């Protein structure tokens, strides 16, 4: 999920400001006559909730959560922002899940922590592809890695290797928050905002 994909999804969206009373705000974002990818952003002091077709998440960090998520560019900070989640969506959630490609990449990256010749590393990667990387389910993939042995090599901390990545719906909703705030700012003409809030 990236900004380009998000912008394609909401290309015909319009923003309706349903409430704008200080820190109490309610934005409705959708294509007129179409419920696909609709969402709403609601704030009150110290909290922001996004709700809609791609799930529901609630965040809490500072008094004005628009300031927290605001940016001139359509960029997100999934790692930091996920730490501020108060509630995760039942649909489209959680924010992170086991992703086989992430697990594989992290396993391969962990090989850099061992003193291996190029030849040995190549052999290990081939063995991993055969014994571990063909597993798509988290429990079996982690068990296969924990039991992995090849030519005297085994991983010292296999259970410490992360296989989690951010879900498509969560990333989409983060882009939606930033975009929605940008549309709000353009409508109410609040720019320029102080540089420290960007």
C-alpha atoms as one frame of an Amber mdcrd trajectory, in Angstrom:
protein
   0.000   0.000   0.000   1.376   3.381  -0.968   0.248   6.963  -1.522  -0.195
   6.466  -5.263  -2.585   3.547  -4.736  -4.505   5.476  -2.094  -4.943   8.467
  -4.411  -6.336   6.191  -7.134  -8.849   4.807  -4.649 -10.135   8.242  -3.621
  -9.736  10.095  -6.931 -13.401  11.177  -6.956 -13.846  11.695  -3.224 -15.260
  14.917  -1.854 -14.910  16.108   1.729 -17.885  17.379   3.680 -17.187  19.131
   6.958 -20.086  18.053   9.156 -18.737  19.611  12.362 -15.987  22.155  12.928
 -16.071  23.404  16.501 -12.532  23.858  17.802 -11.110  20.420  18.538 -14.494
  18.818  17.842 -14.496  17.949  14.143 -16.306  15.544  11.861 -15.228  15.082
   8.245 -17.062  12.829   5.822 -15.057  11.739   2.764 -16.642   9.849  -0.097
 -17.474   9.796  -3.765 -20.980  11.143  -4.257 -23.421   8.317  -4.885 -20.822
   5.642  -4.144 -19.943   4.022  -0.825 -16.680   2.434  -1.995 -13.720   3.545
   0.181 -15.823   6.041   2.155 -14.461   7.205   5.503 -15.067   9.665   8.291
 -12.595  11.381  10.588 -13.844  12.466  13.991 -11.837  14.329  16.623 -12.373
  15.519  20.161  -9.736  16.798  22.609  -6.889  14.281  22.702  -8.459  11.769
  20.299  -8.985  10.981  16.620 -11.019   8.163  15.121 -11.167   7.124  11.482
 -14.165   5.021  10.567 -15.410   3.647   7.279 -15.167   1.148   4.479 -11.542
   0.261   5.290 -11.996  -0.212   9.020 -11.960   1.786  12.230  -9.014   2.923
  14.330  -8.813   5.297  17.289  -5.679   7.238  18.205  -4.666   9.395  21.149
  -1.506  11.458  21.600  -1.943  15.239  21.907  -4.807  17.663  22.447  -5.216
  18.491  18.744  -4.826  15.272  16.799  -5.001  17.125  13.473  -1.690  18.695
  14.478  -0.286  15.241  15.220  -1.148  13.807  11.775  -0.875  16.983   9.696
   1.613  17.150   6.825   2.069  19.058   3.595   2.970  15.840   1.762   1.001
  12.601   1.676   3.408  10.664   3.883   2.752   8.402   6.842   4.736   7.146
   9.834   3.168   3.745  10.495   5.712   2.709  13.127   5.301   5.779  15.338
   1.602   6.276  14.745   0.794   2.649  15.531   2.145   3.263  19.042  -0.689
   5.767  19.568  -3.544   3.361  18.783  -6.281   3.207  21.420  -8.529   0.768
  19.552  -8.056  -1.424  16.484 -10.573  -2.363  13.868 -12.340  -5.727  13.925
 -12.657  -5.403  10.151  -9.391  -4.753   8.347  -7.429  -5.049  11.558  -5.243
  -5.514  13.374  -2.674  -2.900  12.416  -0.001  -5.603  12.071  -0.093  -9.240
  11.102   2.279 -12.008  10.070   3.349 -11.465   6.458   5.454 -14.269   4.948
   7.458 -11.873   2.754   8.385  -9.734   5.775   9.401 -12.837   7.717  11.583
 -14.082   4.845  13.269 -10.693   4.450  14.000 -10.489   8.180  15.371 -14.037
   8.293  17.711 -13.237   5.411  18.751  -9.951   7.041  19.551 -11.800  10.274
  22.176 -13.854   8.438  24.343 -10.715   8.388  24.848 -11.194  12.118  26.753
 -14.432  11.576  30.254 -14.900  10.256  29.521 -16.720   7.026  31.451 -17.154
   3.818  29.611 -16.233   0.638  29.457 -19.917  -0.269  28.025 -20.902   3.127
  25.486 -18.090   2.974  24.354 -19.181  -0.489  23.927 -22.743   0.758  21.945
 -21.594   3.794  19.602 -19.472   1.659  18.933 -22.459  -0.620  18.193 -24.642
   2.416  15.941 -21.972   3.954  13.933 -21.759   0.729  13.433 -25.511   0.848
  12.788 -25.988   4.588  11.364 -22.707   5.904  10.242 -20.244   3.236   7.668
 -22.590   1.761   5.595 -22.197   4.948   2.954 -19.462   4.725   1.336 -19.795
   8.168   3.055 -18.097  11.108   3.152 -21.026  13.546   4.557 -23.504  11.038
   7.018 -20.970   9.585   8.359 -20.091  13.040   8.597 -23.739  14.046  10.436
 -24.573  10.823  12.925 -21.776  11.505  13.427 -22.875  15.132  14.110 -26.438
  13.960  16.269 -25.355  11.018  19.723 -26.944  10.934  22.039 -27.061   7.983
  25.661 -28.198   7.923  26.158 -27.362  11.609  24.326 -23.999  11.422  21.221
 -23.036  13.376  19.761 -19.665  14.352  20.652 -18.537  17.863  17.381 -16.621
  18.499  14.864 -17.750  15.851  11.833 -16.646  17.869  13.160 -13.075  17.995
  12.963 -12.619  14.224   9.894 -10.562  13.399   7.484 -11.573  10.704   4.984
  -8.800  11.320   4.119  -6.086   8.850   1.444  -3.413   8.668  -1.848  -4.457
   7.138  -3.166  -2.970   3.916  -6.263  -1.546   5.617  -4.279   0.105   8.402
  -1.851   1.783   5.997  -4.757   2.900   3.808  -6.449   4.515   6.799  -3.264
   6.365   7.768  -3.066   7.853   4.273  -6.758   8.718   4.566  -6.171  10.626
   7.804  -3.357  12.718   6.323  -5.292  13.348   3.100  -8.488  14.231   4.961
  -6.666  16.767   7.121  -5.053  18.261   4.006  -8.501  18.705   2.444  -9.828
  20.234   5.636  -6.894  22.654   5.793  -7.417  23.677   2.164 -11.106  24.276
   2.828 -10.784  26.290   6.018  -7.539  27.926   4.881  -5.567  27.218   8.042
  -2.196  27.127   6.226   0.473  28.045   6.878   0.627  26.115  10.120   3.646
  26.400  12.410   6.580  24.447  10.943   7.013  22.391  14.104   3.660  20.691
  13.444   4.730  19.313  10.043
